[in-house]
Amino acid sequence: MTARARAAALALLAALVLAGCTETPSVVRGPAASGSASGGGAVQAPADADPAPNVDLATAKRAAGIPDCPTSGAAPVEDGLPEVTVECLGGGRPVTLSGLRGPMLVNVWGSWCGPCRAEAPFLAEAGRSSAVRVLGVDYPDVPEAAVESAGSAGWTYPQLYDADLAFRTRLQVMALPQTFFVREDGTVAGRHAGPFTSSAQLDDLSRQYLGVAP
C-alpha cells in the first residue's frame, strides 16, 4: 500500500469516528440494501495510529494463520450482496461480493473498535466450524494493525480490506461491528448490527437466518 493510500485510510477512519454511532445492538431482517444504518457500539480510533511501512503484510498474514480470500465467480442474484470488488487483506485475490455464496457470516470490523474486540472469541469459534463459513471485512483501518489484530483474535478465516468503503456506501454500514447472513444461494437473509454477546447468540441467529449453526 502506498503512503498516499495509507493516509487516505486514516482520514476515512477519522471521518467515521466523527460520525458517531449508536450503542444498542439490533437485528435487521431482509435484503442488505434495506438494512439499518446503525451500528452496535461506540467506536474509538487509536490516537497514535501510525502506518508501519516496513512490515511485510504477506508474511505477517501467513504468520497470523489468515488464509487467502475465497473465489467469488458466481453471477449476482437479486437481494444478494452488491456487485463490487473488495481487496484481500494482506494481499491475494480480490473478491466480488455479489459472487459470494453461503451459508456464510460476513463480519465487518476494525482493529480500533472496542465492541469488535469483545465479540472476537465468538467469531473465532465460529470460524473453526465447517457448517457455516466466516468472512471478515476490515473497515477502514491501517492494514498492518488489522492483520495483527486478526491474528491475535485467532481468526483463522479469510479477511477483506474495504479501502474504498464499499460497505458504507453500498450497504449503509455506518458503525461497527455488523454481520451479514448470506444464504447458500447468495441472498442476504439479514444483518446483526452490534457485537455478538455469546456463542449461543451467534448460533441462534445463524439458525434463524441460515437454517444451520456454525
C-alpha positions in Angstrom: 0.0 0.0 0.0 1.4 3.5 -0.9 1.9 6.3 1.6 -1.0 8.2 -0.1 -3.3 5.2 0.3 -2.4 4.8 3.9 -3.1 8.5 4.6 -6.4 8.2 2.9 -7.4 5.2 5.0 -6.5 7.1 8.2 -8.5 10.1 7.0 -11.5 7.9 6.3 -11.2 6.2 9.7 -11.2 9.6 11.4 -14.3 10.7 9.5 -16.1 7.5 10.5 -15.3 8.1 14.2 -16.5 11.7 14.0 -19.8 10.5 12.5 -20.5 8.5 15.7 -22.8 5.5 16.2 -25.4 4.0 18.5 -24.8 1.7 21.4 -27.9 -0.5 21.2 -27.5 -3.8 19.2 -30.3 -4.6 16.8 -31.2 -7.2 14.2 -32.5 -6.2 10.8 -34.2 -8.7 8.6 -34.3 -8.8 4.8 -32.0 -7.7 1.9 -28.8 -6.0 2.7 -29.8 -2.8 0.9 -32.7 -2.3 3.2 -30.8 -2.9 6.5 -30.3 -0.5 9.4 -27.6 2.1 9.1 -27.0 2.0 12.9 -24.1 0.0 14.4 -23.8 -1.7 17.7 -21.2 0.2 19.8 -19.3 3.4 20.2 -16.1 3.3 18.1 -12.7 4.7 19.0 -9.8 5.2 16.7 -6.3 4.8 18.1 -4.9 8.3 18.9 -1.4 7.3 17.8 -2.3 5.3 14.7 0.8 5.2 12.5 1.4 3.1 9.5 4.4 0.7 9.6 5.7 0.8 6.0 8.4 -1.8 6.7 6.0 -4.6 7.7 5.7 -7.3 5.1 2.0 -7.8 5.1 2.0 -11.1 3.2 4.5 -12.6 5.7 2.5 -11.2 8.7 -0.7 -12.6 7.2 0.8 -16.1 6.9 2.2 -16.0 10.4 -1.2 -15.0 11.7 -2.8 -18.0 10.1 -5.1 -16.0 7.9 -6.0 -17.9 4.7 -6.4 -16.4 1.2 -9.7 -14.9 0.3 -12.4 -17.1 -1.4 -13.2 -17.2 -5.0 -16.4 -15.4 -6.0 -17.2 -16.1 -9.6 -20.9 -16.7 -9.3 -23.4 -14.4 -11.0 -25.1 -11.7 -9.0 -28.6 -12.5 -7.5 -31.5 -10.4 -6.5 -31.3 -9.5 -2.8 -27.7 -10.5 -2.7 -24.6 -8.5 -1.8 -23.7 -5.7 -4.3 -21.6 -6.2 -7.4 -18.5 -4.5 -6.0 -14.9 -5.8 -5.7 -13.0 -5.6 -2.4 -9.3 -6.3 -2.0 -8.0 -9.1 0.2 -6.3 -8.0 3.4 -2.6 -8.6 3.2 -2.6 -9.4 -0.5 -4.2 -12.1 -2.5 -7.2 -12.4 -4.9 -9.8 -9.6 -4.7 -13.4 -10.7 -4.0 -16.5 -9.6 -5.8 -19.1 -9.5 -3.1 -22.1 -10.5 -5.3 -20.3 -13.8 -6.2 -20.2 -15.0 -2.6 -22.2 -18.0 -1.6 -23.1 -19.3 1.9 -24.1 -20.3 4.3 -21.8 -17.6 5.4 -21.3 -14.9 8.0 -19.7 -11.6 6.7 -18.5 -9.7 9.7 -17.5 -6.0 9.3 -14.9 -4.9 11.9 -12.0 -2.6 12.7 -8.9 -3.1 14.9 -9.7 0.2 16.7 -13.3 -0.9 17.5 -13.9 -2.0 21.1 -17.1 -3.9 20.5 -15.4 -5.8 17.7 -12.7 -7.0 20.1 -15.4 -8.0 22.6 -17.1 -10.4 20.1 -13.8 -11.7 18.7 -13.8 -15.0 20.7 -17.3 -16.0 19.4 -16.3 -15.4 15.8 -13.0 -17.3 16.3 -15.0 -20.2 17.5 -17.5 -19.9 14.6 -14.5 -19.7 12.2 -13.3 -23.1 13.1 -16.6 -24.7 12.0 -17.3 -26.4 8.7 -21.0 -25.8 8.7 -21.0 -22.0 8.2 -18.2 -20.1 6.6 -17.0 -16.8 8.1 -15.5 -13.9 6.1 -14.1 -10.8 7.9 -14.1 -7.3 6.4 -11.7 -4.8 7.9 -13.2 -1.3 7.5 -11.4 1.2 7.4 -8.1 0.6 9.1 -4.3 0.5 8.9 -3.7 -2.8 7.2 -0.7 -3.7 9.4 -2.8 -3.2 12.6 -5.7 -5.2 11.1 -3.5 -8.2 10.3 -2.1 -8.1 13.8 -5.5 -7.8 15.4 -7.0 -10.7 13.4 -4.0 -12.9 14.3 -4.3 -12.0 18.0 -8.0 -12.8 17.9 -7.4 -16.2 16.5 -9.4 -15.5 13.4 -8.3 -18.3 11.0 -10.7 -17.3 8.3 -10.3 -15.0 5.3 -10.2 -11.2 5.7 -11.1 -8.5 3.2 -9.9 -4.9 3.3 -12.6 -2.4 2.4 -10.3 0.5 1.5 -13.0 2.2 -0.6 -15.7 2.0 2.0 -17.9 -0.2 -0.2 -19.8 -1.4 2.8 -20.6 2.1 3.9 -21.7 3.4 0.5 -23.5 0.3 -0.7 -24.7 -1.4 2.5 -25.1 1.5 4.8 -22.6 0.3 7.4 -22.0 3.4 9.5 -20.9 1.8 12.7 -19.1 -1.4 13.8 -19.4 -4.3 14.1 -22.1 -5.6 11.8 -22.6 -9.1 10.5 -24.5 -10.1 7.3 -26.0 -13.6 7.0 -25.6 -14.9 3.4 -27.7 -17.9 2.3 -26.4 -20.8 0.2 -28.0 -19.2 -2.9 -26.2 -15.8 -2.3 -29.2 -13.9 -1.0 -28.8 -11.9 2.2 -31.2 -13.1 4.9 -30.5 -10.2 7.3 -27.9 -8.5 9.4 -27.0 -8.2 13.0 -25.9 -4.6 14.0 -23.8 -4.7 17.0 -21.5 -7.2 18.7 -22.4 -10.8 19.4 -22.6 -11.2 23.2 -22.1 -15.0 23.3 -21.5 -18.0 21.1 -25.1 -19.1 21.8 -26.5 -15.8 20.4 -24.4 -16.2 17.3 -25.6 -19.8 16.9 -29.2 -18.9 17.4 -29.1 -16.1 14.8 -27.3 -18.4 12.3 -30.1 -21.0 12.7 -32.7 -18.3 12.4 -31.3 -16.8 9.2 -29.4 -19.7 7.6 -31.0 -22.8 9.0 -27.7 -24.0 10.4 -25.3 -23.0 13.2 -21.5 -22.9 13.0 
